[in-house]
Amino acid sequence: MDTVLRDVRVIDGSGGPSYRADVALAGGRIAGIRRETDGGPRPAAARMVDADGLALSPGFIDMHAHSDLALLRDPAHEAKAAQGVTLEVIGQDGLSYAPVDDRTLAEVRAQITGWNGGGTSRSSGAESGGGGDIDFTWRTVGEYLDRLDHGFDGRGIAVNAAYLIPQGTVRMLALGWDDRDAGPDELARMKQLVAEGLEQGAVGLSSGLTYTPGMYASDAELTELCRVVARYDGYYCPHHRSYGAGALEAYEAMVALTREAGCALHLAHATMNFGVNKGRAPELLALLDKALDAGADISLDTYPYTPGCTTLVAMLPSWASEGGPEAILARLRDEATAECIRHVMEVEGADGCHGVPIDWDTVEISGVSDPALAGHVGRTVARSAAERGEKPWVTARRLLIDDRLGSTILQHVGHEENVRRIMRHRVHTGGSDGILQGDKPHPRAYGTFPQYLGRYVRDLGVLSLEECVAHLTGRPAARLRLPDRGLVREGYRADLVLFDPATVAAGSTYEAPRTLPTGIPHVLIDGRFVIEDGRRTDVLAGRAVRRTASDRP
């Protein structure tokens, strides 16, 4: 045995009752579990950890992460490692960095700078840890996963990562930024790209259906792509067409198209936001229960906070984003076109803002790419405008142009009662949706998992500890079809978290969003301590988690 965790309270990820035990680790696996009630000798090892008073759970699985570049830029990656996250699912919201060619790589890097930075160690507000600039040598999904495996000097990355093929990037590669239906040859190419990505190890397909160019796809087009995903026993993970006006209809459309395709569905950040959806979580859950009872394969994730987080440019109407970043900037610089954009956003409700007229008092600037614009950070657009004696659209338009679309925002449009109802559902999992970019990122990036355990389990009693751990471990591992992760079982991988149920808490706040959590002294990946006594070690045990050959059609 390499390590024994002695006298620990085991919360095994199944949702069943906890128990006290000694847990022995060897060769990166759980080699033995001796319960307190078992007879015989206790296991011994070169390294004994007194875990009395601590709980042991499987490593947390972040089902919605935006660490696509952070994993290659920052070897420490404390934002997730310190929370007990041992696996992140990236490639979210239909936009990421593979598969690409030279053109689309440049375009997608520009489009989601606000999510991930530009890929350099000098990116404003980026995590720093000595990782340096990213080389961007890959083009295919397989090459990107290989790059994650290599990590830093061939030693790997901070935590494990699984990848979703980004449908918006695939569409960008097949037919550019045009707002039109795909032709037969273009659809065939997209289906081929999805199949190749799944063959190379991706776990499914994501969409961002309020983000261009993915939002230009019809439901019929998405259904055809989902048929490919279904053949590989993967899943479809949509950020669907609205979380505001028409949200229930948007959820229902995703259920219908995946049912037609025979594809598993995982609903990304499954919230009900804006005033039109206050108190309507029960309607969403009834819709899902009806589909589940009819045999649908559905799961969802949420973060335990009310504000959302995205880029400022995402608020624009989709027609204003056709053609890509340079076309957007040209429209914003044109007075007549900019006035049309303002009218749609403020009066009609843009599809980029979920069909709801934008309230600039709810839109807080959380990060900028140009440090010269840092004076906007931490202020709502309405407040920044008032300080400058101008209307909010004037401020927002100038910020979009001057920051070259790189600004990130918090959008304060959620409802606590919806958050609590949805997190209790039988198919719920945890996902941070953590954007690590910006001077004041959303605290969910650094706090989602201890926030669940501290606030919603211990303080509010919304979930029991055993239930919550299952939501964060065993249930997401089952969605990802991982045969040896997500449970504390003999033979399973030793991706584990030791935490104190009495003290675990998120340290991150809206005022200090990069503060690390408390009450999580030890985190192990592959049986190696990545967090030890509350401090990050230099261990890089993370690798790409690929679909295996047995998952292929």
LUMDREN-175642 format. One record per residue (C-alpha): residue in one letter; x negated, y, z negated. Coordinates in pm, whole numbers. Example, Ala and Ser with C-alpha at 12.3 -4.5 7.8 and 13.67 -1.06 7.14 Angstrom:
2
[r A,[-1230,-450,-780]];
[r S,[-1367,-106,-714]];
//
This chain:
553
[r M,[0,0,0]];
[r D,[-119,350,82]];
[r T,[115,544,-147]];
[r V,[377,466,-410]];
[r L,[646,718,-504]];
[r R,[733,611,-858]];
[r D,[1056,661,-1055]];
[r V,[1231,853,-779]];
[r R,[1603,900,-723]];
[r V,[1660,757,-376]];
[r I,[1929,924,-165]];
[r D,[1900,695,133]];
[r G,[2083,890,407]];
[r S,[2377,651,440]];
[r G,[2612,853,219]];
[r G,[2620,575,-39]];
[r P,[2535,615,-409]];
[r S,[2182,705,-510]];
[r Y,[1959,480,-719]];
[r R,[1624,491,-899]];
[r A,[1331,306,-751]];
[r D,[964,285,-672]];
[r V,[907,331,-297]];
[r A,[587,198,-141]];
[r L,[443,326,187]];
[r A,[189,163,418]];
[r G,[84,223,777]];
[r G,[330,508,825]];
[r R,[628,292,725]];
[r I,[835,224,415]];
[r A,[676,-102,306]];
[r G,[878,-179,-5]];
[r I,[1154,-54,-233]];
[r R,[1170,-181,-591]];
[r R,[1490,-69,-758]];
[r E,[1493,8,-1128]];
[r T,[1721,-293,-1178]];
[r D,[1490,-534,-993]];
[r G,[1262,-770,-1175]];
[r G,[902,-848,-1101]];
[r P,[591,-633,-1092]];
[r R,[603,-270,-986]];
[r P,[414,-182,-665]];
[r A,[72,-22,-694]];
[r A,[-140,176,-450]];
[r A,[-450,386,-428]];
[r R,[-225,690,-450]];
[r M,[53,701,-709]];
[r V,[298,993,-711]];
[r D,[503,1047,-1025]];
[r A,[840,1144,-878]];
[r D,[1046,1138,-1196]];
[r G,[1309,1412,-1172]];
[r L,[1283,1434,-794]];
[r A,[1510,1303,-520]];
[r L,[1374,1116,-220]];
[r S,[1558,1140,111]];
[r P,[1476,1076,474]];
[r G,[1320,1372,650]];
[r F,[1574,1629,765]];
[r I,[1663,1637,1134]];
[r D,[1726,1982,1279]];
[r M,[1980,1912,1552]];
[r H,[1954,2260,1704]];
[r A,[1610,2419,1707]];
[r H,[1435,2683,1914]];
[r S,[1076,2581,1840]];
[r D,[994,2499,2203]];
[r L,[686,2725,2201]];
[r A,[637,2764,1825]];
[r L,[531,2401,1800]];
[r L,[249,2476,2046]];
[r R,[161,2819,1909]];
[r D,[152,2765,1534]];
[r P,[-7,2449,1391]];
[r A,[133,2515,1042]];
[r H,[495,2575,1149]];
[r E,[590,2628,786]];
[r A,[931,2764,885]];
[r K,[1045,2405,935]];
[r A,[788,2189,755]];
[r A,[846,2365,423]];
[r Q,[1222,2298,452]];
[r G,[1166,1924,478]];
[r V,[1236,1910,850]];
[r T,[1050,1617,1005]];
[r L,[1222,1619,1347]];
[r E,[1357,1905,1560]];
[r V,[1576,1877,1868]];
[r I,[1462,2143,2117]];
[r G,[1551,2236,2475]];
[r Q,[1874,2390,2347]];
[r D,[2139,2616,2499]];
[r G,[2055,2523,2856]];
[r L,[1729,2719,2870]];
[r S,[1377,2587,2813]];
[r Y,[1048,2528,2987]];
[r A,[1086,2194,3172]];
[r P,[1154,2093,3441]];
[r V,[1020,2399,3623]];
[r D,[812,2515,3916]];
[r D,[592,2825,3914]];
[r R,[884,3056,4000]];
[r T,[1130,2925,3746]];
[r L,[869,2904,3471]];
[r A,[800,3275,3508]];
[r E,[1174,3351,3515]];
[r V,[1268,3145,3213]];
[r R,[975,3281,3013]];
[r A,[1104,3630,3082]];
[r Q,[1466,3541,3012]];
[r I,[1415,3386,2667]];
[r T,[1126,3594,2538]];
[r G,[1367,3705,2267]];
[r W,[1409,3343,2153]];
[r N,[1054,3216,2176]];
[r G,[816,3500,2253]];
[r G,[600,3503,2559]];
[r G,[383,3210,2456]];
[r T,[90,3411,2323]];
[r S,[-48,3447,1973]];
[r R,[4,3823,2014]];
[r S,[381,3800,2065]];
[r S,[554,4048,1839]];
[r G,[694,3887,1528]];
[r A,[572,3538,1622]];
[r E,[460,3282,1368]];
[r S,[83,3299,1342]];
[r G,[-144,3016,1250]];
[r G,[-445,3024,1475]];
[r G,[-286,2835,1760]];
[r G,[-378,3089,2026]];
[r D,[-216,3134,2366]];
[r I,[-20,2851,2526]];
[r D,[-156,2720,2854]];
[r F,[175,2627,3028]];
[r T,[6,2353,3230]];
[r W,[315,2129,3246]];
[r R,[598,2133,3499]];
[r T,[800,1815,3435]];
[r V,[979,1700,3121]];
[r G,[730,1417,3080]];
[r E,[436,1655,3105]];
[r Y,[590,1885,2844]];
[r L,[639,1592,2606]];
[r D,[278,1487,2670]];
[r R,[173,1842,2583]];
[r L,[358,1815,2253]];
[r D,[183,1485,2180]];
[r H,[-153,1648,2245]];
[r G,[-64,1949,2034]];
[r F,[-371,2113,1888]];
[r D,[-701,1960,2002]];
[r G,[-534,1625,2052]];
[r R,[-418,1605,1688]];
[r G,[-47,1653,1748]];
[r I,[202,1910,1618]];
[r A,[348,2000,1280]];
[r V,[675,1802,1301]];
[r N,[833,1559,1545]];
[r A,[1037,1689,1839]];
[r A,[1303,1545,2069]];
[r Y,[1396,1724,2391]];
[r L,[1720,1803,2571]];
[r I,[1706,1877,2943]];
[r P,[1821,2241,2983]];
[r Q,[2101,2258,3241]];
[r G,[2052,2630,3307]];
[r T,[1686,2576,3388]];
[r V,[1779,2282,3614]];
[r R,[2032,2501,3798]];
[r M,[1773,2779,3827]];
[r L,[1535,2530,3987]];
[r A,[1795,2392,4229]];
[r L,[1978,2707,4346]];
[r G,[1834,3009,4169]];
[r W,[2049,3269,3994]];
[r D,[2347,3273,4231]];
[r D,[2698,3288,4086]];
[r R,[2851,3021,4312]];
[r D,[2931,2653,4330]];
[r A,[2644,2419,4404]];
[r G,[2642,2260,4749]];
[r P,[2622,1881,4790]];
[r D,[2244,1879,4836]];
[r E,[2194,2118,4542]];
[r L,[2413,1906,4316]];
[r A,[2225,1594,4424]];
[r R,[1896,1762,4334]];
[r M,[2025,1865,3991]];
[r K,[2141,1509,3923]];
[r Q,[1800,1382,4029]];
[r L,[1623,1630,3799]];
[r V,[1841,1523,3506]];
[r A,[1777,1154,3575]];
[r E,[1402,1213,3601]];
[r G,[1399,1401,3272]];
[r L,[1587,1122,3098]];
[r E,[1353,863,3248]];
[r Q,[1062,1064,3111]];
[r G,[1198,1062,2756]];
[r A,[1459,1336,2706]];
[r V,[1749,1244,2477]];
[r G,[2024,1429,2662]];
[r L,[2135,1747,2837]];
[r S,[2207,2093,2693]];
[r S,[2401,2387,2836]];
[r G,[2432,2754,2749]];
[r L,[2765,2844,2905]];
[r T,[2756,3208,2799]];
[r Y,[2400,3240,2937]];
[r T,[2302,3281,3300]];
[r P,[2252,3097,3525]];
[r G,[2396,2792,3347]];
[r M,[2732,2961,3292]];
[r Y,[2785,2978,3669]];
[r A,[2838,2599,3678]];
[r S,[3195,2476,3707]];
[r D,[3332,2208,3478]];
[r A,[3332,1974,3777]];
[r E,[2958,2031,3825]];
[r L,[2891,1972,3457]];
[r T,[3096,1652,3469]];
[r E,[2875,1515,3747]];
[r L,[2561,1589,3547]];
[r C,[2716,1427,3239]];
[r R,[2780,1110,3440]];
[r V,[2402,1084,3482]];
[r V,[2347,1142,3110]];
[r A,[2601,871,3026]];
[r R,[2413,614,3235]];
[r Y,[2114,664,3005]];
[r D,[2319,654,2685]];
[r G,[2220,1013,2617]];
[r Y,[2445,1294,2500]];
[r Y,[2565,1631,2623]];
[r C,[2507,1929,2393]];
[r P,[2690,2239,2516]];
[r H,[2687,2590,2383]];
[r H,[3028,2618,2540]];
[r R,[3203,2904,2716]];
[r S,[3340,3096,2417]];
[r Y,[3316,3107,2040]];
[r G,[3554,3406,2037]];
[r A,[3858,3461,2261]];
[r G,[3976,3125,2390]];
[r A,[3739,2929,2165]];
[r L,[3974,2635,2113]];
[r E,[4035,2606,2487]];
[r A,[3657,2612,2541]];
[r Y,[3608,2328,2292]];
[r E,[3892,2134,2453]];
[r A,[3730,2172,2797]];
[r M,[3406,2014,2670]];
[r V,[3597,1723,2517]];
[r A,[3784,1670,2843]];
[r L,[3486,1680,3078]];
[r T,[3274,1443,2866]];
[r R,[3571,1207,2836]];
[r E,[3600,1204,3215]];
[r A,[3224,1146,3250]];
[r G,[3215,877,2980]];
[r C,[2944,1076,2802]];
[r A,[2879,1131,2430]];
[r L,[2936,1491,2316]];
[r H,[2749,1690,2053]];
[r L,[2891,2040,1997]];
[r A,[2620,2297,1933]];
[r H,[2662,2542,1641]];
[r A,[3031,2456,1626]];
[r T,[3165,2779,1483]];
[r M,[3487,2979,1514]];
[r N,[3380,3344,1524]];
[r F,[3519,3697,1560]];
[r G,[3842,3829,1410]];
[r V,[4059,3628,1650]];
[r N,[3939,3303,1489]];
[r K,[3948,3387,1119]];
[r G,[4086,3088,931]];
[r R,[4126,2873,1244]];
[r A,[3873,2599,1164]];
[r P,[4153,2350,1082]];
[r E,[4280,2384,1439]];
[r L,[3938,2296,1577]];
[r L,[3900,1999,1344]];
[r A,[4248,1870,1436]];
[r L,[4151,1887,1804]];
[r L,[3833,1688,1735]];
[r D,[4008,1435,1511]];
[r K,[4262,1363,1783]];
[r A,[3983,1295,2032]];
[r L,[3783,1086,1783]];
[r D,[4086,876,1695]];
[r A,[4135,811,2067]];
[r G,[3781,671,2088]];
[r A,[3571,972,2190]];
[r D,[3204,980,2082]];
[r I,[3169,1329,1933]];
[r S,[2942,1495,1679]];
[r L,[2861,1857,1599]];
[r D,[2616,2075,1412]];
[r T,[2640,2401,1218]];
[r Y,[2419,2631,1015]];
[r P,[2534,2741,666]];
[r Y,[2554,3115,736]];
[r T,[2814,3347,887]];
[r P,[2616,3570,1131]];
[r G,[2504,3445,1470]];
[r C,[2175,3521,1642]];
[r T,[2086,3561,2009]];
[r T,[1944,3819,2248]];
[r L,[2092,4161,2319]];
[r V,[2096,4092,2693]];
[r A,[2320,3790,2632]];
[r M,[2603,4031,2546]];
[r L,[2626,4156,2907]];
[r P,[2895,4033,3148]];
[r S,[2774,3744,3360]];
[r W,[2802,3936,3688]];
[r A,[2549,4185,3554]];
[r S,[2297,3904,3504]];
[r E,[2322,3746,3848]];
[r G,[1982,3735,4018]];
[r G,[1770,3715,3705]];
[r P,[1581,3958,3478]];
[r E,[1465,4207,3740]];
[r A,[1814,4231,3890]];
[r I,[1956,4293,3542]];
[r L,[1713,4576,3480]];
[r A,[1794,4732,3818]];
[r R,[2166,4733,3734]];
[r L,[2100,4888,3394]];
[r R,[1896,5167,3552]];
[r D,[2176,5252,3796]];
[r E,[2416,5500,3632]];
[r A,[2735,5385,3804]];
[r T,[2667,5016,3749]];
[r A,[2566,5075,3388]];
[r E,[2895,5253,3327]];
[r C,[3084,4953,3466]];
[r I,[2888,4727,3231]];
[r R,[2974,4951,2935]];
[r H,[3342,4950,3019]];
[r V,[3359,4572,3041]];
[r M,[3167,4529,2715]];
[r E,[3345,4792,2509]];
[r V,[3698,4782,2651]];
[r E,[3770,4453,2826]];
[r G,[3538,4213,2643]];
[r A,[3249,4061,2838]];
[r D,[3216,3686,2881]];
[r G,[2865,3726,2738]];
[r C,[3032,3845,2416]];
[r H,[3285,3564,2422]];
[r G,[3563,3771,2572]];
[r V,[3582,4006,2272]];
[r P,[3522,4383,2303]];
[r I,[3186,4446,2139]];
[r D,[3174,4612,1797]];
[r W,[2836,4781,1776]];
[r D,[2863,4791,1395]];
[r T,[2830,4410,1393]];
[r V,[2523,4398,1623]];
[r E,[2200,4426,1424]];
[r I,[1863,4441,1600]];
[r S,[1648,4168,1447]];
[r G,[1343,4181,1672]];
[r V,[1179,4359,1964]];
[r S,[906,4252,2203]];
[r D,[753,4602,2224]];
[r P,[615,4709,1884]];
[r A,[679,5073,1976]];
[r L,[1052,5001,1940]];
[r A,[1026,4857,1589]];
[r G,[1225,5149,1445]];
[r H,[1543,4977,1567]];
[r V,[1477,4656,1372]];
[r G,[1704,4600,1073]];
[r R,[1960,4854,1196]];
[r T,[2285,4798,1376]];
[r V,[2312,4948,1722]];
[r A,[2578,5184,1582]];
[r R,[2344,5306,1308]];
[r S,[2048,5350,1544]];
[r A,[2272,5548,1777]];
[r A,[2403,5770,1496]];
[r E,[2048,5845,1384]];
[r R,[1970,5959,1737]];
[r G,[2293,6152,1783]];
[r E,[2413,5942,2076]];
[r K,[2674,5684,2161]];
[r P,[2596,5317,2088]];
[r W,[2590,5212,2455]];
[r V,[2327,5476,2529]];
[r T,[2103,5329,2259]];
[r A,[2170,4969,2361]];
[r R,[2109,5039,2730]];
[r R,[1782,5219,2666]];
[r L,[1664,4942,2432]];
[r L,[1739,4676,2692]];
[r I,[1541,4865,2955]];
[r D,[1249,4972,2737]];
[r D,[1211,4626,2577]];
[r R,[1254,4453,2913]];
[r L,[1545,4246,2777]];
[r G,[1331,4107,2493]];
[r S,[1533,4228,2194]];
[r T,[1700,3981,1956]];
[r I,[2009,4047,1749]];
[r L,[2211,3923,1455]];
[r Q,[2582,3936,1524]];
[r H,[2790,3957,1206]];
[r V,[3109,3793,1332]];
[r G,[3146,3469,1129]];
[r H,[3388,3362,855]];
[r E,[3289,3182,536]];
[r E,[3610,2978,515]];
[r N,[3545,2839,864]];
[r V,[3184,2756,777]];
[r R,[3288,2554,471]];
[r R,[3570,2365,640]];
[r I,[3362,2260,939]];
[r M,[3059,2144,735]];
[r R,[3280,1892,553]];
[r H,[3388,1714,871]];
[r R,[3310,1345,923]];
[r V,[3090,1404,1232]];
[r H,[2909,1715,1106]];
[r T,[2529,1744,1114]];
[r G,[2290,2028,1030]];
[r G,[2125,2251,1287]];
[r S,[1939,2572,1208]];
[r D,[1967,2736,1552]];
[r G,[1655,2898,1416]];
[r I,[1505,3170,1633]];
[r L,[1159,3232,1488]];
[r Q,[1091,3542,1695]];
[r G,[1137,3899,1577]];
[r D,[1034,4106,1278]];
[r K,[1355,4021,1089]];
[r P,[1477,3685,1221]];
[r H,[1794,3523,1095]];
[r P,[1721,3361,754]];
[r R,[1864,3034,884]];
[r A,[1532,2975,1063]];
[r Y,[1352,2938,730]];
[r G,[1642,2841,504]];
[r T,[1910,2619,660]];
[r F,[1833,2288,486]];
[r P,[1764,2414,132]];
[r Q,[2068,2641,176]];
[r Y,[2284,2333,228]];
[r L,[2132,2152,-73]];
[r G,[2119,2449,-308]];
[r R,[2414,2674,-232]];
[r Y,[2669,2438,-77]];
[r V,[2594,2124,-283]];
[r R,[2470,2236,-624]];
[r D,[2624,2583,-658]];
[r L,[2955,2553,-472]];
[r G,[3020,2178,-466]];
[r V,[3143,2183,-107]];
[r L,[2961,1853,-46]];
[r S,[2816,1592,-279]];
[r L,[2441,1549,-264]];
[r E,[2474,1204,-107]];
[r E,[2717,1331,155]];
[r C,[2500,1628,244]];
[r V,[2184,1423,283]];
[r A,[2371,1189,519]];
[r H,[2478,1492,727]];
[r L,[2113,1601,754]];
[r T,[1947,1261,810]];
[r G,[2131,937,884]];
[r R,[2408,1089,1092]];
[r P,[2180,1289,1329]];
[r A,[1946,989,1362]];
[r A,[2245,783,1476]];
[r R,[2339,1047,1734]];
[r L,[1981,1040,1865]];
[r R,[1989,657,1881]];
[r L,[1678,633,1662]];
[r P,[1649,277,1531]];
[r D,[1392,342,1257]];
[r R,[1456,694,1129]];
[r G,[1719,868,920]];
[r L,[1743,617,633]];
[r V,[1528,510,338]];
[r R,[1496,144,431]];
[r E,[1212,-106,437]];
[r G,[1046,-100,779]];
[r Y,[1167,252,862]];
[r R,[926,531,938]];
[r A,[795,712,634]];
[r D,[931,1053,733]];
[r L,[1045,1160,387]];
[r V,[1129,1457,166]];
[r L,[1088,1485,-211]];
[r F,[1297,1767,-358]];
[r D,[1431,1878,-694]];
[r P,[1813,1888,-683]];
[r A,[1818,2129,-978]];
[r T,[1597,2394,-818]];
[r V,[1601,2350,-439]];
[r A,[1701,2677,-276]];
[r A,[1645,2885,34]];
[r G,[1397,3164,-25]];
[r S,[1480,3343,297]];
[r T,[1718,3639,286]];
[r Y,[1829,3899,537]];
[r E,[1584,4141,379]];
[r A,[1294,3891,358]];
[r P,[1378,3624,616]];
[r R,[1036,3454,628]];
[r T,[1027,3363,259]];
[r L,[972,2989,211]];
[r P,[1211,2771,10]];
[r T,[1164,2648,-345]];
[r G,[1216,2305,-496]];
[r I,[1065,2099,-210]];
[r P,[721,1992,-337]];
[r H,[643,1711,-93]];
[r V,[719,1635,273]];
[r L,[575,1334,456]];
[r I,[564,1250,825]];
[r D,[437,907,925]];
[r G,[347,853,559]];
[r R,[113,1154,556]];
[r F,[168,1460,340]];
[r V,[240,1768,551]];
[r I,[362,1952,240]];
[r E,[188,1859,-86]];
[r D,[266,2024,-418]];
[r G,[457,2291,-227]];
[r R,[168,2382,4]];
[r R,[111,2311,373]];
[r T,[-173,2070,437]];
[r D,[-371,2054,761]];
[r V,[-199,1731,868]];
[r L,[-50,1733,1219]];
[r A,[157,1416,1224]];
[r G,[430,1531,1463]];
[r R,[478,1383,1810]];
[r A,[738,1385,2086]];
[r V,[1020,1141,2013]];
[r R,[1120,988,2346]];
[r R,[1403,767,2455]];
[r T,[1269,415,2481]];
[r A,[1281,177,2776]];
[r S,[1570,-11,2614]];
[r D,[1780,307,2639]];
[r R,[1747,322,3018]];
[r P,[2018,200,3255]];
//
